[in-house]
Structures are given as structure tokens and as C-alpha cells.
């Protein structure tokens, strides 16, 4: 034999943890491939075992796991998958975390607190991740916590397209539930035809998690459709207080749009009982049937994830998916 033929063909593979396989299936179907068969089970004491059932040497691996409850288990499982991929000689490993857990702990609010969002990034790096793909981080700065490329995707086009098709854009105010999300409200306003924005002056007791105290609304919602935007709805305390504030200030109707439907504890009851017209979320997290309700609309994030994965695999541009915004 006078020549050696080397196959330089890149191979894309998608792996799914057990946190939300339905979303991974949707992404894989959009890409036109099957999820790589994986054995996963828990030992009696809760330790996790993972084994991939096919050779993955040299592949471009995308490991999809949304950090749904129980959050710590899903994160640990994804870390173990990354470790297994690295030891099996995957060429590149991308952690796809549509909802990135611990993102709210992105700074020390008081002394002697952790920065858990940074710890998460360090853990993925130590396990062997080459890059991260996430949707609507709680704050953009978290991108800088990971020592490597981060594809920060936005649900904004998906949400604005849907909401824009339902409302009169001439009678709309975009409402940020706190001052920290005003920049996002401005982007919403741009995409909805420069409608006015308002924000709710919120103060929080740092000693009580998931407890928001709503102050007054800054801006005009009287007689208008108020669209309250947020990155996540957890217990829905923030959102229902914002809805009440808008209605008290004379809003004709209130629509809520958020990317991540965490929907913990009393969230569903609170949303059902509040005066809002509709809640629009994406499926970055699983929503069991018994947490769904009439006013809830769930948009699929899978096509966006699939497009971004394809761009990364083909060395294309993820930024181009968002008109240069990143
Ligand atoms: C806060 O800064 C976040 O953006 C959300 O507003 C908050 O985490 C939602 O939590 P909850 O639904 O429990 O009020």
C-alpha cells in the first residue's frame, strides 16, 4: 500500500441526559439524526452510571441536558456524560444547557456567599467541556465564567414573533419586572416597533429566597396591553406581583412572556389565579401535564437549538442567528 487514506470527515453526535429527553429528541429530529444510544442508571445510593453504546471516537459531541428539578442530579449526570465522552476520545464536547442551573447566584450579594454560577462553569471545564451552549442566561456576564467559547442563544425572536402576532403594537407597553431587565425590555421594544417601556421598582429581602417585594410602576400602562418580560418564572411571586401592579396602574390586559418555566411550588396556582390574560414560555424545561393550564402557551426552543448546533458543527456563525446581537 503506497498511500494511507485519512478520513477527516467530521461527525456530529447528539447525546441526551435523562433530565428532558423529549427536548433532545426534538432537536435531534430537526437535525435529522438519532440520539446516540446511552445506558444510564442510578445505583442504590443515588450515584449515577453512564455508558455510551457506540464508538464516539473523534466525534463532535453535543450533550443536551436541561437543569430541571432535581437540578443537582441533572447537572451531575451531565458532568459524568462529559467525563465519559472525554475518556472515549470525543474530538470536541459542547455542553448544551438550555436552562443553566445556578445562574441566579452570579455574584456575592453579601459576605461569605458562593458564586455558584462560576462554580458550575468551572465544573464543566474540569469535566472536559470545550464549549457551552445556553439559552437566556440570567445575566450575560456569566458567559465570561467559562474558559472557552459560549454560545448564548436568545428566545427573544421566538417570543416577540408570537406576542407580536397577538397584540395591537400601537397600544403596547413592555414591562420589566425589575430595573435589571430594562435592557432586555428595550430590545423587546425595538422588535415590537419602538413601543414604550416601563419597569417595576422591586426590592428584595436578601434573607428570604424567592420572595420579591414590588414597589411602584415607573412608566405608563394605563389603558394599554402590558407585556411583562422575564428570564424565568420560578415560584411566580415576582410575576404575579408585577401583574397586580400593572392592573392597579390601569393596564387593559397583561401578557407574561418568559423563557424558562421553572414553575416551582405554588407557581401554577398563583398564575391561574392572577388577572393575567396569557403566559407565554418556551420548553427549555419540561412542563409536566399536571403543571399545564389554559392560559399557558409553550413555544418550542428546539428549532433554535438545532440551528445553533448545526452552525457550530459547520463552523458557521451563531451570532448571525440574532442579527449581530450577542
Ligand atoms: C430574578 O431576578 C429573576 O429574573 C426572576 O424574576 C426570579 O428568579 C423569578 O422567581 P420567582 O418566580 O420565584 O419570583
Boltz pocket constraint, residues with backbone or C-beta under 6 A from the ligand:
constraints:
  - pocket:
      binder: B
      contacts: [[A, 104], [A, 177], [A, 210], [A, 211], [A, 212], [A, 230], [A, 231], [A, 232], [A, 233], [A, 234], [A, 235], [A, 236], [A, 237], [A, 238], [A, 239]]
      max_distance: 6.0
